[in-house]
Amino acid sequence: MSGKHTPGPWSHDGGRIDGSGLVIGNLFPAVVQEEVAMVEANATLIAAAPELLEALKLAEEHLAFHEETHHCE
């Protein structure tokens, strides 16, 4: 995967997402109480993006090795 992004780790405080001393983004504040958990969950998922990308790259390497080693297509 090519492309650039702000290096991790990223963190969040409510709806504000920070990484490497920069604000990555802000999620809209919850309007009603029922949306608070959703905003928090979205911020947690977005903040995990750098770690998720690294995990996907590692999985891709392992799959490529397995395909090469076992002659899979």
C-alpha positions as CSV (number, residue, x, y, z in Angstrom):
1,M,0.0,0.0,0.0
2,S,1.4,3.4,-0.9
3,G,0.4,6.7,0.4
4,K,1.4,8.8,3.4
5,H,-0.3,9.3,6.7
6,T,0.7,10.9,10.0
7,P,2.9,8.3,11.8
8,G,1.4,6.6,14.9
9,P,0.7,6.2,17.6
10,W,-2.6,8.0,17.4
11,S,-4.7,8.7,20.4
12,H,-8.1,10.2,21.1
13,D,-9.8,12.3,23.7
14,G,-13.5,12.0,23.1
15,G,-13.9,13.1,19.4
16,R,-10.5,14.7,18.9
17,I,-7.9,12.4,17.3
18,D,-4.2,13.3,17.7
19,G,-1.0,11.9,16.3
20,S,2.6,13.0,16.3
21,G,1.7,16.3,17.9
22,L,-0.9,17.1,15.3
23,V,-4.7,17.0,15.3
24,I,-5.7,14.3,12.9
25,G,-9.4,15.0,13.1
26,N,-12.4,15.9,15.1
27,L,-15.6,13.9,15.2
28,F,-18.8,15.9,15.7
29,P,-19.9,15.9,19.3
30,A,-22.8,13.7,20.2
31,V,-26.1,15.6,20.0
32,V,-28.0,13.1,22.1
33,Q,-26.9,10.8,24.8
34,E,-27.4,7.7,22.7
35,E,-24.7,9.0,20.2
36,V,-22.0,9.3,22.9
37,A,-20.9,5.7,22.7
38,M,-20.9,5.7,18.9
39,V,-18.7,8.8,18.7
40,E,-16.3,7.3,21.3
41,A,-16.2,4.0,19.4
42,N,-15.5,5.7,16.1
43,A,-12.7,7.8,17.6
44,T,-11.2,4.6,19.1
45,L,-11.3,2.9,15.7
46,I,-9.8,5.8,13.8
47,A,-7.1,6.2,16.4
48,A,-6.1,2.6,15.9
49,A,-5.6,3.1,12.2
50,P,-1.7,3.1,12.2
51,E,-1.6,-0.2,14.2
52,L,-4.3,-1.7,12.0
53,L,-2.3,-0.8,8.9
54,E,0.8,-2.4,10.3
55,A,-1.1,-5.6,11.2
56,L,-2.5,-5.8,7.7
57,K,1.0,-5.4,6.2
58,L,2.3,-8.2,8.4
59,A,-0.7,-10.4,7.4
60,E,0.0,-9.7,3.8
61,E,3.7,-10.7,4.2
62,H,2.7,-14.0,6.0
63,L,0.2,-14.8,3.3
64,A,2.6,-14.2,0.5
65,F,5.2,-16.4,2.2
66,H,2.6,-19.2,2.7
67,E,1.6,-19.0,-0.9
68,E,5.2,-19.0,-2.1
69,T,6.2,-21.9,0.3
70,H,3.2,-24.1,-0.5
71,H,2.8,-23.1,-4.1
72,C,-0.7,-21.9,-3.6
73,E,-2.6,-19.7,-6.0
